[in-house]
């Protein structure tokens, strides 16, 4: 019997005027839903690294070794670590002015992070970005922004690009409760809901936008309650519980990969320090701060692991010592071993601008 000849079918092209739709037929590949003991301990260590890094940053600010503004993330570690552990290497993240934790949760190098904050040439952005503009494109961290809510439209645009390319990637968008009252927030969520974009919006509600309490500034009690008007799911989670945050983001990311659209997650959390180093926190009570310190995300998770006999006190102390050693090495690298950028490179990486010369203003390319 003669073999049938294989017929090569001509690929169909979309009809004129029709948009290319995402390919959602293939099985979406998300992060692992269950974690091993080692993986749970890795989450704990990552939170400990963020806390130790931020404590060191605050110390360097106090010593005036680190210049300029810096908004530390201490107290909110479970949100960044839980969320970033729920995505894959194909996914993207946009960050905020309080973004050190997000970058580190994605696996950033402590030395390069510290060098960037110190304005050194060895930093992630060659010392040009500083605390509020760190990006790590290799790990799909599209960068932080000093504009409140400024990253929300960026995440929405990235979600649109992913959808148009037919990818099963998702975008995590971190922002604070203050950003939920900006125009960019509402415009972006309206667009994402209309087009069912694969974006997971994560509001880190630490109760204050600078010194203004969320309950005084917002017309609603919960940011997540705004989700239904934009045709998306809204979820409130305990931002001090790393596994609870992770579970919520896993579900939201899975929904987005399957074409189910965006989700608005509100993580209830708390920043231990002031908005920035000049903030004495006079608008908060000692009782309120004590309550949240009792619900420390690192303590809560480590206590759970101890109760489940997945960790011992001796092992925890050893992990802490190892974290402290890595932070000390990062400080030495950034403060003592790394040079400042050469002044002659001031125009490098500038897309377009003007400089003043003897001949007047000259355009640079």
C-alpha positions as a Markdown table, in Angstrom:
| # | Residue | x | y | z |
|---|---|---|---|---|
| 1 | Unk | 0.0 | 0.0 | 0.0 |
| 2 | Unk | 1.4 | 3.4 | -1.0 |
| 3 | Unk | 2.1 | 5.7 | 1.8 |
| 4 | Unk | -0.1 | 8.7 | 1.9 |
| 5 | Unk | 1.7 | 12.0 | 1.3 |
| 6 | Unk | 1.7 | 14.4 | 4.1 |
| 7 | Unk | -0.1 | 17.6 | 3.1 |
| 8 | Unk | 1.4 | 20.8 | 4.5 |
| 9 | Unk | -1.5 | 23.0 | 5.4 |
| 10 | Unk | -1.2 | 26.7 | 4.7 |
| 11 | Unk | -1.3 | 28.7 | 7.9 |
| 12 | Unk | -4.5 | 30.7 | 8.2 |
| 13 | Unk | -4.2 | 34.4 | 8.5 |
| 14 | Unk | -6.6 | 36.5 | 10.5 |
| 15 | Unk | -9.3 | 38.1 | 8.5 |
| 16 | Unk | -8.7 | 41.7 | 7.6 |
| 17 | Unk | -9.7 | 44.1 | 10.4 |
| 18 | Unk | -9.7 | 41.3 | 13.1 |
| 19 | Unk | -7.3 | 41.4 | 16.0 |
| 20 | Unk | -5.1 | 38.5 | 16.8 |
| 21 | Unk | -6.5 | 36.8 | 19.9 |
| 22 | Unk | -4.3 | 35.2 | 22.6 |
| 23 | Unk | -3.6 | 31.5 | 22.3 |
| 24 | Unk | -5.3 | 30.1 | 25.4 |
| 25 | Unk | -5.7 | 26.5 | 24.2 |
| 26 | Unk | -2.3 | 25.3 | 25.5 |
| 27 | Unk | -2.1 | 24.4 | 29.1 |
| 28 | Unk | -0.9 | 27.4 | 31.2 |
| 29 | Unk | 2.2 | 26.7 | 33.2 |
| 30 | Unk | 2.1 | 28.3 | 36.7 |
| 31 | Unk | 4.2 | 28.1 | 39.8 |
| 32 | Unk | 4.1 | 25.1 | 42.1 |
| 33 | Unk | 1.0 | 25.0 | 44.3 |
| 34 | Unk | 2.6 | 22.9 | 47.1 |
| 35 | Unk | 6.0 | 23.6 | 48.7 |
| 36 | Unk | 8.6 | 21.3 | 50.2 |
| 37 | Unk | 10.1 | 21.9 | 53.6 |
| 38 | Unk | 13.2 | 23.4 | 52.0 |
| 39 | Unk | 11.1 | 25.7 | 49.8 |
| 40 | Unk | 9.2 | 27.0 | 52.8 |
| 41 | Unk | 12.4 | 27.7 | 54.7 |
| 42 | Unk | 13.7 | 29.5 | 51.5 |
| 43 | Unk | 10.7 | 31.8 | 51.8 |
| 44 | Unk | 11.5 | 32.5 | 55.4 |
| 45 | Unk | 15.2 | 33.2 | 54.6 |
| 46 | Unk | 14.1 | 35.6 | 51.8 |
| 47 | Unk | 12.0 | 37.5 | 54.3 |
| 48 | Unk | 14.8 | 37.6 | 56.7 |
| 49 | Unk | 17.2 | 39.0 | 54.1 |
| 50 | Unk | 14.8 | 41.7 | 53.2 |
| 51 | Unk | 14.3 | 42.7 | 56.8 |
| 52 | Unk | 18.1 | 42.7 | 57.5 |
| 53 | Unk | 18.8 | 44.6 | 54.3 |
| 54 | Unk | 16.2 | 47.3 | 55.2 |
| 55 | Unk | 17.5 | 47.6 | 58.7 |
| 56 | Unk | 21.0 | 48.1 | 57.3 |
| 57 | Unk | 19.7 | 50.7 | 54.8 |
| 58 | Unk | 18.1 | 52.6 | 57.7 |
| 59 | Unk | 21.4 | 52.5 | 59.6 |
| 60 | Unk | 23.3 | 53.8 | 56.6 |
| 61 | Unk | 20.8 | 56.6 | 56.2 |
| 62 | Unk | 21.2 | 57.6 | 59.9 |
| 63 | Unk | 25.0 | 57.6 | 59.4 |
| 64 | Unk | 24.6 | 59.7 | 56.3 |
| 65 | Unk | 26.5 | 57.1 | 54.3 |
| 66 | Unk | 23.5 | 56.6 | 52.1 |
| 67 | Unk | 22.3 | 59.9 | 50.6 |
| 68 | Unk | 18.9 | 61.0 | 49.5 |
| 69 | Unk | 15.5 | 59.5 | 50.2 |
| 70 | Unk | 14.8 | 55.9 | 50.8 |
| 71 | Unk | 11.6 | 54.2 | 51.8 |
| 72 | Unk | 12.2 | 50.9 | 53.6 |
| 73 | Unk | 10.0 | 47.9 | 53.4 |
| 74 | Unk | 10.4 | 46.4 | 56.9 |
| 75 | Unk | 7.2 | 44.8 | 58.1 |
| 76 | Unk | 5.7 | 44.1 | 54.7 |
| 77 | Unk | 8.0 | 41.2 | 53.7 |
| 78 | Unk | 5.3 | 38.5 | 53.5 |
| 79 | Unk | 3.6 | 40.4 | 50.7 |
| 80 | Unk | 6.5 | 40.6 | 48.3 |
| 81 | Unk | 7.9 | 37.1 | 49.1 |
| 82 | Unk | 4.5 | 35.4 | 49.0 |
| 83 | Unk | 3.5 | 37.1 | 45.8 |
| 84 | Unk | 6.8 | 36.6 | 43.9 |
| 85 | Unk | 7.0 | 33.0 | 44.9 |
| 86 | Unk | 3.7 | 32.4 | 43.1 |
| 87 | Unk | 4.9 | 33.4 | 39.7 |
| 88 | Unk | 7.4 | 32.0 | 37.1 |
| 89 | Unk | 10.4 | 33.2 | 35.2 |
| 90 | Unk | 8.1 | 34.1 | 32.3 |
| 91 | Unk | 6.2 | 36.7 | 34.4 |
| 92 | Unk | 6.8 | 40.4 | 35.0 |
| 93 | Unk | 6.7 | 42.7 | 38.0 |
| 94 | Unk | 6.3 | 46.5 | 38.4 |
| 95 | Unk | 7.4 | 48.1 | 41.6 |
| 96 | Unk | 7.0 | 51.3 | 43.7 |
| 97 | Unk | 9.0 | 53.9 | 45.7 |
| 98 | Unk | 9.0 | 51.3 | 48.5 |
| 99 | Unk | 10.3 | 48.6 | 46.2 |
| 100 | Unk | 13.5 | 47.1 | 47.7 |
| 101 | Unk | 11.5 | 44.1 | 49.0 |
| 102 | Unk | 10.0 | 43.4 | 45.6 |
| 103 | Unk | 13.4 | 43.3 | 43.9 |
| 104 | Unk | 14.9 | 41.1 | 46.5 |
| 105 | Unk | 11.9 | 38.8 | 46.6 |
| 106 | Unk | 12.6 | 38.1 | 42.9 |
| 107 | Unk | 16.2 | 37.0 | 43.8 |
| 108 | Unk | 18.2 | 40.2 | 43.3 |
| 109 | Unk | 21.8 | 40.3 | 44.3 |
| 110 | Unk | 22.2 | 41.9 | 47.7 |
| 111 | Unk | 25.6 | 43.4 | 46.8 |
| 112 | Unk | 24.3 | 45.0 | 43.6 |
| 113 | Unk | 21.2 | 46.3 | 45.4 |
| 114 | Unk | 23.2 | 47.9 | 48.1 |
| 115 | Unk | 25.7 | 49.4 | 45.6 |
| 116 | Unk | 22.8 | 50.9 | 43.7 |
| 117 | Unk | 21.3 | 52.6 | 46.8 |
| 118 | Unk | 24.8 | 54.0 | 47.6 |
| 119 | Unk | 25.0 | 55.5 | 44.1 |
| 120 | Unk | 27.9 | 53.3 | 43.1 |
| 121 | Unk | 28.9 | 52.3 | 39.5 |
| 122 | Unk | 28.5 | 48.6 | 40.4 |
| 123 | Unk | 24.8 | 48.9 | 41.2 |
| 124 | Unk | 22.0 | 47.5 | 39.1 |
| 125 | Unk | 21.5 | 50.8 | 37.3 |
| 126 | Unk | 25.1 | 52.0 | 37.6 |
| 127 | Unk | 24.2 | 54.1 | 40.6 |
| 128 | Unk | 21.8 | 56.3 | 38.5 |
| 129 | Unk | 18.6 | 54.9 | 39.8 |
| 130 | Unk | 19.1 | 54.8 | 43.5 |
| 131 | Unk | 16.5 | 53.6 | 46.0 |
| 132 | Unk | 13.4 | 54.5 | 44.0 |
| 133 | Unk | 14.3 | 53.5 | 40.5 |
| 134 | Unk | 15.8 | 50.0 | 40.7 |
| 135 | Unk | 15.2 | 47.7 | 37.8 |
| 136 | Unk | 16.4 | 44.2 | 37.2 |
| 137 | Unk | 15.2 | 43.4 | 33.7 |
| 138 | Unk | 17.0 | 40.0 | 33.6 |
| 139 | Unk | 14.5 | 38.9 | 36.3 |
| 140 | Unk | 11.7 | 40.7 | 34.6 |
| 141 | Unk | 11.5 | 43.4 | 37.2 |
| 142 | Unk | 10.4 | 46.3 | 35.0 |
| 143 | Unk | 11.4 | 48.8 | 37.6 |
| 144 | Unk | 10.3 | 51.0 | 40.5 |
| 145 | Unk | 9.0 | 54.5 | 40.2 |
| 146 | Unk | 9.0 | 57.5 | 42.6 |
| 147 | Unk | 5.6 | 58.6 | 41.3 |
| 148 | Unk | 2.7 | 57.3 | 43.5 |
| 149 | Unk | 0.7 | 54.9 | 41.3 |
| 150 | Unk | 3.0 | 55.6 | 38.3 |
| 151 | Unk | 3.7 | 51.9 | 37.8 |
| 152 | Unk | 0.1 | 50.9 | 37.5 |
| 153 | Unk | -0.3 | 52.1 | 33.9 |
| 154 | Unk | 3.1 | 50.5 | 33.1 |
| 155 | Unk | 1.9 | 47.1 | 34.4 |
| 156 | Unk | -1.4 | 47.5 | 32.5 |
| 157 | Unk | 0.6 | 48.2 | 29.3 |
| 158 | Unk | 2.8 | 45.2 | 29.9 |
| 159 | Unk | -0.4 | 43.1 | 30.4 |
| 160 | Unk | -1.7 | 44.3 | 27.1 |
| 161 | Unk | 1.6 | 43.5 | 25.3 |
| 162 | Unk | 1.5 | 39.9 | 26.8 |
| 163 | Unk | -2.1 | 39.4 | 25.7 |
| 164 | Unk | -1.4 | 40.7 | 22.2 |
| 165 | Unk | 1.6 | 38.4 | 21.9 |
| 166 | Unk | -0.5 | 35.4 | 22.9 |
| 167 | Unk | 1.8 | 34.5 | 25.8 |
| 168 | Unk | 0.7 | 32.9 | 29.1 |
| 169 | Unk | 2.7 | 35.3 | 31.2 |
| 170 | Unk | 1.2 | 37.5 | 33.9 |
| 171 | Unk | 2.1 | 40.8 | 35.4 |
| 172 | Unk | 2.3 | 41.6 | 39.1 |
| 173 | Unk | 1.7 | 45.2 | 40.0 |
| 174 | Unk | 2.5 | 46.3 | 43.5 |
| 175 | Unk | 1.3 | 49.6 | 44.9 |
| 176 | Unk | 0.2 | 51.2 | 48.2 |
| 177 | Unk | -3.2 | 52.2 | 49.5 |
| 178 | Unk | -2.5 | 55.8 | 48.7 |
| 179 | Unk | -2.2 | 55.0 | 45.0 |
| 180 | Unk | -5.6 | 53.4 | 45.0 |
| 181 | Unk | -7.1 | 56.9 | 44.9 |
| 182 | Unk | -5.1 | 58.2 | 41.9 |
| 183 | Unk | -6.5 | 58.6 | 38.4 |
| 184 | Unk | -4.0 | 56.2 | 37.0 |
| 185 | Unk | -5.3 | 53.4 | 39.2 |
| 186 | Unk | -8.9 | 53.8 | 38.0 |
| 187 | Unk | -8.1 | 54.3 | 34.4 |
| 188 | Unk | -5.8 | 51.3 | 34.4 |
| 189 | Unk | -8.2 | 49.0 | 36.1 |
| 190 | Unk | -11.0 | 50.1 | 33.8 |
| 191 | Unk | -8.9 | 49.2 | 30.8 |
| 192 | Unk | -7.7 | 45.9 | 32.3 |
| 193 | Unk | -11.2 | 44.9 | 33.1 |
| 194 | Unk | -12.6 | 45.8 | 29.7 |
| 195 | Unk | -9.9 | 43.9 | 27.9 |
| 196 | Unk | -9.5 | 41.2 | 30.5 |
| 197 | Unk | -5.7 | 41.7 | 30.8 |
| 198 | Unk | -3.5 | 39.2 | 32.6 |
| 199 | Unk | -2.5 | 41.5 | 35.5 |
| 200 | Unk | -2.6 | 40.9 | 39.2 |
| 201 | Unk | -2.9 | 44.2 | 41.0 |
| 202 | Unk | -1.6 | 43.9 | 44.5 |
| 203 | Unk | -2.4 | 46.8 | 46.9 |
| 204 | Unk | -0.1 | 46.7 | 50.0 |
| 205 | Unk | -2.5 | 48.5 | 52.4 |
| 206 | Unk | -0.1 | 49.5 | 55.2 |
| 207 | Unk | -2.9 | 51.8 | 56.6 |
| 208 | Unk | -1.1 | 55.0 | 55.8 |
| 209 | Unk | -0.3 | 57.1 | 52.7 |
| 210 | Unk | 2.6 | 59.1 | 54.2 |
| 211 | Unk | 0.9 | 60.3 | 57.4 |
| 212 | Unk | -2.7 | 60.1 | 56.2 |
| 213 | Unk | -4.7 | 57.1 | 57.4 |
| 214 | Unk | -6.4 | 55.2 | 54.7 |
| 215 | Unk | -9.7 | 55.3 | 56.5 |
| 216 | Unk | -9.6 | 59.1 | 56.5 |
| 217 | Unk | -8.7 | 59.4 | 52.8 |
| 218 | Unk | -10.8 | 56.7 | 51.1 |
| 219 | Unk | -14.5 | 56.5 | 50.5 |
| 220 | Unk | -14.5 | 52.7 | 51.0 |
| 221 | Unk | -13.2 | 50.5 | 53.8 |
| 222 | Unk | -11.4 | 48.1 | 51.5 |
| 223 | Unk | -9.5 | 48.8 | 48.3 |
| 224 | Unk | -10.6 | 45.3 | 47.0 |
| 225 | Unk | -14.2 | 46.4 | 47.1 |
| 226 | Unk | -13.5 | 48.5 | 44.0 |
| 227 | Unk | -12.8 | 45.4 | 41.9 |
| 228 | Unk | -16.4 | 44.5 | 40.8 |
| 229 | Unk | -17.0 | 47.8 | 39.1 |
| 230 | Unk | -14.0 | 47.0 | 36.8 |
| 231 | Unk | -15.2 | 43.5 | 36.0 |
| 232 | Unk | -12.5 | 41.7 | 38.0 |
| 233 | Unk | -12.2 | 39.6 | 41.1 |
| 234 | Unk | -11.4 | 41.3 | 44.4 |
| 235 | Unk | -9.6 | 39.5 | 47.3 |
| 236 | Unk | -8.6 | 40.7 | 50.8 |
| 237 | Unk | -5.7 | 38.7 | 52.4 |
| 238 | Unk | -3.7 | 38.9 | 55.6 |
| 239 | Unk | -0.5 | 40.5 | 54.4 |
| 240 | Unk | 1.4 | 39.2 | 57.4 |
| 241 | Unk | 0.9 | 35.6 | 56.3 |
| 242 | Unk | 3.3 | 34.7 | 53.5 |
| 243 | Unk | 1.5 | 31.5 | 52.5 |
| 244 | Unk | -1.9 | 33.2 | 52.4 |
| 245 | Unk | -0.6 | 35.9 | 50.1 |
| 246 | Unk | 1.0 | 33.2 | 48.0 |
| 247 | Unk | -2.2 | 31.2 | 47.7 |
| 248 | Unk | -4.2 | 34.3 | 46.6 |
| 249 | Unk | -1.6 | 35.2 | 43.9 |
| 250 | Unk | -1.4 | 31.6 | 42.7 |
| 251 | Unk | -5.1 | 31.6 | 42.1 |
| 252 | Unk | -5.2 | 35.0 | 40.5 |
| 253 | Unk | -2.2 | 34.2 | 38.2 |
| 254 | Unk | -3.8 | 30.9 | 37.2 |
| 255 | Unk | -7.1 | 32.7 | 36.4 |
| 256 | Unk | -5.2 | 35.3 | 34.3 |
| 257 | Unk | -3.2 | 32.6 | 32.4 |
| 258 | Unk | -6.5 | 30.9 | 31.4 |
| 259 | Unk | -7.8 | 34.2 | 30.0 |
| 260 | Unk | -10.0 | 35.0 | 33.0 |
| 261 | Unk | -8.7 | 38.5 | 33.3 |
| 262 | Unk | -7.2 | 40.6 | 36.1 |
| 263 | Unk | -7.5 | 40.4 | 39.9 |
| 264 | Unk | -7.3 | 43.1 | 42.6 |
| 265 | Unk | -5.7 | 41.7 | 45.7 |
| 266 | Unk | -5.6 | 43.8 | 48.9 |
| 267 | Unk | -3.0 | 42.7 | 51.4 |
| 268 | Unk | -3.5 | 44.1 | 54.9 |
| 269 | Unk | 0.0 | 44.9 | 56.2 |
| 270 | Unk | 2.0 | 47.5 | 58.2 |
| 271 | Unk | 5.3 | 49.4 | 57.7 |
| 272 | Unk | 7.3 | 49.5 | 60.9 |
| 273 | Unk | 9.2 | 52.7 | 60.2 |
| 274 | Unk | 8.0 | 56.0 | 59.0 |
| 275 | Unk | 7.3 | 56.9 | 55.4 |
| 276 | Unk | 10.9 | 58.0 | 55.1 |
| 277 | Unk | 13.8 | 58.7 | 57.5 |
| 278 | Unk | 12.4 | 62.2 | 58.4 |
| 279 | Unk | 9.0 | 60.7 | 59.5 |
| 280 | Unk | 8.8 | 60.5 | 63.3 |
| 281 | Unk | 5.4 | 58.6 | 63.1 |
| 282 | Unk | 3.7 | 61.0 | 65.5 |
| 283 | Unk | 0.4 | 60.2 | 63.8 |
| 284 | Unk | 0.5 | 56.6 | 65.1 |
| 285 | Unk | 0.0 | 55.2 | 68.6 |
| 286 | Unk | 2.4 | 53.0 | 70.5 |
| 287 | Unk | -0.5 | 50.5 | 71.0 |
| 288 | Unk | -1.1 | 50.3 | 67.3 |
| 289 | Unk | 2.6 | 49.7 | 66.6 |
| 290 | Unk | 2.8 | 47.1 | 69.4 |
| 291 | Unk | -0.2 | 45.2 | 67.9 |
| 292 | Unk | 1.4 | 44.9 | 64.5 |
| 293 | Unk | 4.8 | 44.0 | 65.9 |
| 294 | Unk | 3.1 | 41.0 | 67.6 |
| 295 | Unk | 2.0 | 40.0 | 64.1 |
| 296 | Unk | 5.4 | 40.2 | 62.6 |
| 297 | Unk | 5.4 | 38.2 | 59.3 |
| 298 | Unk | 8.8 | 36.6 | 60.0 |
| 299 | Unk | 7.8 | 35.6 | 63.5 |
| 300 | Unk | 4.4 | 34.3 | 62.4 |
| 301 | Unk | 5.9 | 32.1 | 59.7 |
| 302 | Unk | 8.9 | 30.9 | 61.7 |
| 303 | Unk | 6.6 | 30.0 | 64.6 |
| 304 | Unk | 4.5 | 28.0 | 62.2 |
| 305 | Unk | 7.5 | 26.1 | 61.0 |
| 306 | Unk | 8.7 | 25.5 | 64.5 |
| 307 | Unk | 5.3 | 24.1 | 65.6 |
| 308 | Unk | 5.2 | 21.8 | 62.5 |
| 309 | Unk | 8.8 | 20.6 | 63.4 |
| 310 | Unk | 10.0 | 21.8 | 60.1 |
| 311 | Unk | 12.5 | 24.1 | 61.7 |
| 312 | Unk | 14.4 | 24.2 | 65.0 |
| 313 | Unk | 15.4 | 27.3 | 67.1 |
| 314 | Unk | 19.1 | 26.3 | 66.5 |
| 315 | Unk | 18.6 | 26.1 | 62.8 |
| 316 | Unk | 16.7 | 29.5 | 62.8 |
| 317 | Unk | 19.6 | 31.2 | 64.7 |
| 318 | Unk | 22.1 | 29.7 | 62.1 |
| 319 | Unk | 20.0 | 31.0 | 59.2 |
| 320 | Unk | 20.0 | 34.5 | 60.9 |
| 321 | Unk | 23.7 | 34.4 | 61.3 |
| 322 | Unk | 24.2 | 33.5 | 57.6 |
| 323 | Unk | 21.8 | 36.3 | 56.6 |
| 324 | Unk | 23.7 | 38.9 | 58.7 |
| 325 | Unk | 27.0 | 37.8 | 57.1 |
| 326 | Unk | 25.6 | 38.3 | 53.6 |
| 327 | Unk | 24.3 | 41.8 | 54.6 |
| 328 | Unk | 27.7 | 42.7 | 56.0 |
| 329 | Unk | 29.4 | 41.5 | 52.8 |
| 330 | Unk | 26.9 | 43.6 | 50.8 |
| 331 | Unk | 27.8 | 46.7 | 52.9 |
| 332 | Unk | 31.5 | 46.2 | 52.4 |
| 333 | Unk | 31.1 | 45.7 | 48.7 |
| 334 | Unk | 28.9 | 48.8 | 48.3 |
| 335 | Unk | 30.5 | 51.2 | 50.7 |
| 336 | Unk | 34.2 | 50.3 | 50.7 |
| 337 | Unk | 35.0 | 48.4 | 47.5 |
| 338 | Unk | 32.8 | 50.0 | 44.8 |
| 339 | Unk | 33.6 | 53.3 | 43.0 |
| 340 | Unk | 31.3 | 56.1 | 42.2 |
| 341 | Unk | 30.4 | 56.6 | 38.5 |
| 342 | Unk | 33.0 | 58.5 | 36.5 |
| 343 | Unk | 31.8 | 62.1 | 35.9 |
| 344 | Unk | 32.7 | 61.7 | 32.2 |
| 345 | Unk | 29.9 | 59.1 | 31.9 |
| 346 | Unk | 27.1 | 61.5 | 33.0 |
| 347 | Unk | 25.4 | 61.5 | 29.6 |
| 348 | Unk | 25.7 | 57.7 | 29.1 |
| 349 | Unk | 22.4 | 56.0 | 28.8 |
| 350 | Unk | 20.6 | 59.3 | 28.3 |
| 351 | Unk | 18.2 | 58.8 | 25.4 |
| 352 | Unk | 17.9 | 62.5 | 24.4 |
| 353 | Unk | 18.6 | 65.8 | 26.1 |
| 354 | Unk | 20.3 | 69.2 | 26.0 |
| 355 | Unk | 23.5 | 70.4 | 27.5 |
| 356 | Unk | 24.8 | 73.9 | 27.9 |
| 357 | Unk | 28.1 | 74.6 | 26.1 |
| 358 | Unk | 30.1 | 77.6 | 25.1 |
| 359 | Unk | 28.1 | 77.5 | 21.8 |
| 360 | Unk | 24.8 | 77.5 | 23.8 |
| 361 | Unk | 22.4 | 74.6 | 24.2 |
| 362 | Unk | 23.4 | 71.5 | 22.2 |
| 363 | Unk | 21.2 | 68.4 | 21.8 |
| 364 | Unk | 22.6 | 65.0 | 22.7 |
| 365 | Unk | 21.6 | 61.7 | 21.3 |
